[in-house]
Amino acid sequence: MRSFLLLFGLLLSHTLLGQGNLVQPQFTPQQLQADFAVLEKAYKTLHPGLYKYADKATIDRYFDECRASLNRSQSLSEAYLAIMKLTAQFKCGHSYPNFFNQEGNVKAMFNQKNSLPFWFRLVENRMLITKSADATVPVGVEVLSINGTPVSKLIDTMLPLVRADGSSTGKRLKLLEISGQGYEYFDVLHPLLFPNPTPTFALKTRNLTTNRESVATVNGVLHSERDAQIRKNDPTQIDSIATFRWLNPTTALLTINSLANWDNSFKFGKFYDRAVTEFNQKKGENLVIDIRRCEGGDLWSGKQLIRHLISKPIIINEQQDSWAYVSIDSSLSPYISNQWAYKWRYRNADDFVQLPGGQYRGKRDGNGQRLDPHENQLTGRLFLLTSATNSSAGWQFASVFREHNLATLVGQETGGNQKGITAGALFFVVLPNTKIEVDVPLIGMSYEEAAKRPDTGLMPDILVKPTVKAAVAGVDQELEAVQNLLSKQK
């Protein structure tokens, strides 16, 4: 830990380098302390799970350390990293300076030509190129070092800055991968923590077929241009929210890549209904539901499928009904940018009861939600493919399957946490001087309930450990595990 803090301090002092032609604004200690005051008040008065994984003394120490780090003049990127470090220490998967919610100078930091020209997976802590926009570094190559720094050191340095619930290292590693999801952690953190005066990367690589090592130099690119080029070169990389296809005459695969549908453009209900109808008409026997790429969204998008899989009503208790406040401190109101969240600012105290841990719960909350079966019932055996990506609504979706024994879970431990996630409603708080935005989630599990539960994700019924050997061979290990299980039962 001490070595990380020393390295972190050294890197902070050099973060103006490696940012292309971007000239970052500088901030005085007074400006930064004013920002910190808003940040501290927001999280300490609004976040209902701030003390879930650490006691008050520890959380106070994290804030004190952040305050001290901001007590000198520094650049925007230095301040951003300091805030990123603080929020990661909360161990909350929804608390961080959200890349997608930044504007102005902060957003400009993430749109420089300093991203790697390829996508990669981290398998057995090794960086494997999965798609590339530069022929110099093709698919099937392992990256051993970047600009002289071993990949293992890159990962170890970045990991403490990555959001996740509780002790989910698997989730943090997943978030460090690059897979064309817009702003991604590695694209953001690498140029800030390992600055380079020129936008190039000296790579040491290993061909995983021949085992031959080589060196190459590639130019940095805009992450958006890289992702567009990869999708242009490989049309199969066009993202779909959900798909349905047959693996063989008796087994179908229903893939859900996201449960987010904020503009209501994807009709989940109609999609599920068509898939179930086809499955039944063709007398399918096994349905594999693949949520390995699904982080979250709106659980209702998943409940619409669950209705097709149950034969009697069930109660879904998301255990997400506790607030840290009834009405906000009015001094925070000018900094909350999402105006659509106004209904969560001021509420009637008579509508809430205070819990033993100091949180508040609505008098009509806490009883779960009844979910009734759909008339179009699917008949067949169910498998759910999971991964550490599953957090937020993805974790909740998997939790319903586990609690109600709807399917055999196959894959890796999920993200999220059995102590509950803190989300459901969020304030986007924009700090007054740096204009850094932080997500502050508002609804979580009560401290009393969380204390009874383990600090883990959901373990699958059939655990599959990803291997480099399988990745090189192009083997889908989770699907292979399902097919092996089915063949043994014939």
N, C-alpha and C positions, 0 to 999 in steps of 0.2 A: 504493500500500500504506500509506504514511504517513497519507494522508487517511482511509483506512478505520479505521486504529487510533485516530486522534483521535476520529472519529465514534463508534466502538465504545465508547471510554472515556466520552464524554459521555452516551451512551445508558444505559450501565450505571448511571450515577449517578442515573437517573430511573426505574428500572424498577418502582418501587412504584406509579407512576401507571398509569391505564388498566387496572387489574385488577379493576374493579367494586368490590364490597364485600369482596374477599378481603384479609385481613390476613396478610401473609407473615411467617414467622418470620425472625429475624435471627440471624446466626452470628458468633462471635468469630473472630479470626485463628487462635487455637489450635485451635478446632473444624475450621476449614477446612483447616488444615495437616495435621491428623490424617486428614481425608478424602483430601487430596491424596496423602499417603504410601501409602494403600491403592491409590488410582488408579494411581499411578506404578508401584508394585510389580506390580500386576496386568498392566498392559500390557507392561512391560519384561521380565517373566519368562514370560508366557503367550502373547503374540501372535507367531506365527511369520513375519509379514510386515511387522513394524514398520519395518524398514529397507529395504523394497523400493523405495520411491520417493524416499528421502532417506537420507543417510549418518547415522552415529551422532551426529556433532557437531550436525547440524541438528535431529535429533529431540530431543537433549538440550536444545538451545536452546528448542524449543517447550515442553518440560516446565518449564524455568526460567522462561519468560515466564508460564506458567500459575500456577506457584507464587507468583511475585511478585504477580500480579493477585489472588490469594486471601489476601494478607498484610495484610488490613484487614477490619474488620467490614463485613458486607454482607448483603443479602437473599438469599432462596432463589433468586429469578429471576436475580440477578446471578451467583451461583455456577453456576447451571445453564448460563447463556450462556458463562461462562468454560470450563467443561468441554466444552460443545458445540464451541467454537472449537478447543480442543486436539484433540479426536478427529477433527474434520474435516481437520485438518492431516496426519493419518496417510494420507489418501487411500485409506481402506479402506471399502468400502461396507457392512460389517457392524460397524463400530466407532462407537458413538454412544450417548448417553443415550436409550435407546429409549422413545419416547412411550408405547408400548403396555405397557411393563413397569413403569411408575411406579405408586406407591401413595401414599396419604395426601396430604400437602400438595403434593407435586410433581404428582400427578395432578389435584389441585384447580385448579392453575394453568391447565390446559388445558380446563377445563370452566366457563368464564365466558362471559357474553353479549358477546363481543368479536370474533366472527367475521363475515366478510362474508356476506351473504345469498344468495350465488350461487356457482356453479362457474365455472371459467374455464380456458382453454388459453393457453399462451404461444406465439404464432406470430410469427416474425420479431421476437422480443422485444417483442411487443405483447400486451396482456391482452384476450382476447376472451371475453365471457360466453357460456357454452354451455348452462347451465341456471340458472334463478333461482327463488327462493322469495319474491321481492318484485317486484311488477309495476312498481315505479318504475324498475327496471333490467332490462329484458327481454333475451332472447336476441337476438343480432345487434348488440349494442352493444360498443364498445371502451372500456375504462376508461383514461383518460389520466393521472389523478392521484387520490390518496387523501389527504384532509386536507391538500391543498396540496403533497404530495410526488409528483413524477413517478414513474410506474411504473418507468421505467428506473433511477431511484435506489433504489427499493425492491428491485429485483432485484439490483443491484450490491452492496447492503449485505447482503442475505441470503445470496447465493451462497457466500461463503467459509465459511458455517456448515453447509452441506449436505453430507451424506455421499455419497461415490461412489468408485469404484475409479479410481485414477490421475487422468489429466487429462480425464476425461469430463465436460465442461461440459454436454453434451446431457442426461446423466443428472441432473445437478444441477438443470437447468432443468425437467425433467419432474417432479422431486420438489417443485418450487415451485408446480406447478399444483394446483388443487382439483378433485377428481372424485368425492368421496363415498367416500373410502377410510378413513374413521375419522379418527384424528389425522393431520393433514397439516402439512407444514412451514410453509406460509404462515399457517395458523390459529395455530400456536404462536409463530412468530417475529414476526409483525407487531405484536401488542400488547406484546411485550417490547422490541422495538427502536424502535418508533414509538409510544410510549405516548400515550394520549388520556384526559384526565380524565373524559370522558363517553363512554358506549358507543355513539357514533354515527360515521358516516362521511360526510364531505363528498366527493362524487365529481364529477369532471369527466369527461364521457363524450362519445363521438362515435358517432352512428348510422352504421353502415357502409353503409347503403343510400342515405341522403340526404346523408351527409357532414356533417350538422349537429351542432355541438357544443352541449352543455347541461350544467347542473349539477343535482345532486340530493343530498338527504340521506337516508340510510337508517339504520335502527337495527341495532346489533350483535345477533347471535343466537348461541345455542349451536350449535356445529357439528353436533351430533347431531340437533337439531331441524330445522336447515336441510336436512340430507341426507334426513331422513324426509319432510319436506314435498315436496321435489323428487321423491322416488320415489312419493309419493302422487299428485302431480299428473301424473306421467308414468310409467305402469306399465312402459314399456320400459326404465326405468333399474333395474329389479330385477336385481341381479347374478346371473349364472350362472357356474359354474366353467368349463363348456364347452358348446358348442352345435354342431349340425350342420344345415345347410340347403343348398338348391340355389339357385344364382344363375341358372342356365339349364339346359336339358336335358342339357348335357354337362359343366358345371362346378359343383362343390360347394364350400362354404365350411365348414371346420371351425375353430371359434374356441376357443382355450384362453386363458382370462383369468387362470388361476392354476394352478400345479402343487402348491400346498399342499393337503394333505388329512390334517391331523394326527389328526382323529377318524375317518378312514376312512368318512365318510358318503357320499362320492361315489365310485362304482365306476368308476375310469378304464378298467380293462381291459374291462369289459362295454360301456361307452360306445363305446370305440374299435372293438370287435368288431362292434357293431351298425352303426356308421357305415360301416365298410369293407364289410360284407355288403351294405348298401343301395347303396353306391357301385358295387360290382361287379354286383349284380343289375340295376341300371338302366343299366349299361354307361357309367358315367361315364368321361370322358377326362382331365379336369383336376381336381386337388384343390388348393385354396388353404388353407393352414394359417395362421391368423392368431394370432400371439402378441404383438401390439403392446401389449396391456395387461398382459402377464404379466411380473411382476418375478422371481418365484422360487417356492420351495417345495421339493419333493423331486424330484430328477431321475428317480427311478424312475417317477414318474407320467408322465413324458414317454417314458421308455424303452419303456413298454408300447405306445405308438403306433409308435415306431421299429421295433419287431419286425414290424409289419405292412408295413413299407416296404422291408425288406431281403430279399434272396433267398439270402444266405449269411451265416454268422456274421461278426461284426465285433468288434473290440476297442475298447472305450471307455476311454480313459485320461484321467481327469478332471484329472490333474496336481495333485491335491489330497491330499497324503499326508505332509506335513512338519509337525512339531510343534516348538515352542520349548522343550519340557520333556519329561521323563519322568514325574516326580511334582511336584506343586505345592509351593510353600513353604507349610508348614502354617499359618503365620500368616494366610494368605488364606482359609482354610477357613470361618471364621465369617461371611464376607461373601458367600459364594456361595449365592445363594438358590434356584437350581433344583436341588433334591435329586435329581431323576432323572438329573442329570449326574455322579453320584458316581463312576461307572466311569472318568471321565476325570481324577480327582484323583490317584490313586496307581496306578502301573503297575510292572511288573517290568522293571528296566533290561536284563535279559538278552534281552528281546524287541525291543530297539531297537538301531539302529546310528546313530552320529553322522555327520552329513554335513559336507563341507568348510566350509560356511557357518555351522556351529554348531548347525543344526537337527537333529532326530531323525526317523528313519523306522522304522516297524515292519518287522521282517525279512521279513514276508510281504506287505508293501505295495509299490507302485511298478510293478506289472506290468499294470495295467489290468484291465478286467472284460469277459469275453466275453459277447456278447449274441447269442442265437440267433433265427433267423426264426420268426415265428408261422405256423402252418399256413394261416391265413386271410390270404392275400397281396393287397394292393391293387395293381391294375394301372392305371397312368395317370401323367400328368405332374404333378409336384409343384412348388408355389410356397410359400415361407415368407415371410410379412410380418413385418418386424422394426421395432423402434423403440428409442430410447434407454432406454425403460423396462426392456428386457430386461437383467437383471443376475442375479447369483446363479444359481439353477437355470434361469432363463429364458435367460441367456447360455450356460450349459452346453448346454442343449437346442439352441440355434442353432449352437453350435460343432460338435456331432455332425453336423448337417446339412452344414455347410461341410466338415469333415474328410473325410466319406465321400461327398460329392457327391450328396446325396439330393434336393436341390431347388434351384431358382433363388431366391436371396434378394432380396427387394424391400422397399425402405423406407429407413430411416435407419440410421446406425451404431448398433450396440447399446451398451448400458451394459456393465457388467462390464469385463474387461480381458484382453488376450492374455497379460499377465504372470500371469494366474491370479487367482482370488478367494480370499479367506480366510474360511472359513465351515465348513460340515459339522458342526461341534460348537461350542457356545458355552457360556460361563459368564455368568450374570447376576450381576454384582457390585454389591452395594448398599453405598454408602458409609456409615460409621457415624453421622455426625451429621446431614448434610443429608438422608440417605436417598435420594439420587439414585442410580438404577440405571444402570449402563453395560453394554452388551453387549461381551464380549471373545471374539472368534472364535479358534478353537484349531487349525484345520488349514488349511494353505495350500500353495502351490507352493514348491519349494526355491529359494533365492536363486540358485543356479547356473543353473537352468532359466529363471527369470524374467529374468535378465540377458541372455539370448539373444533375448528377445522384445520387440516394440514396445509402447509405452505407448498402446495404442488398443483400442477395441472391435472388433467384426467389421464390416467394410464390406460392404454388400449388393452383389450383382451388378448390380442396377439401383437406383441411388440416386435417391430421391424427396425433393425439398426442399419441405416444407410451406409454403404461401403463404396470406396473408390472403385473397386473392381467392378461392381454392378453398374456404377455410373458410366465407366468407360465402355462397358459392353452394351449400354443402352437398355438395361433391364429395369423395368418398373417393379421394384421389390414388393411394394404393397399389393399390387394387383397379382403378382406371382404368388404371394402368400395366400390370397383368397382362392386362386385357382388350384393351388396345391391342396388346400383344405377341402374344396369341393370334390377333387378327384379321389381323395381318400375316403369320402363318404358315399361314393357310388357303389 
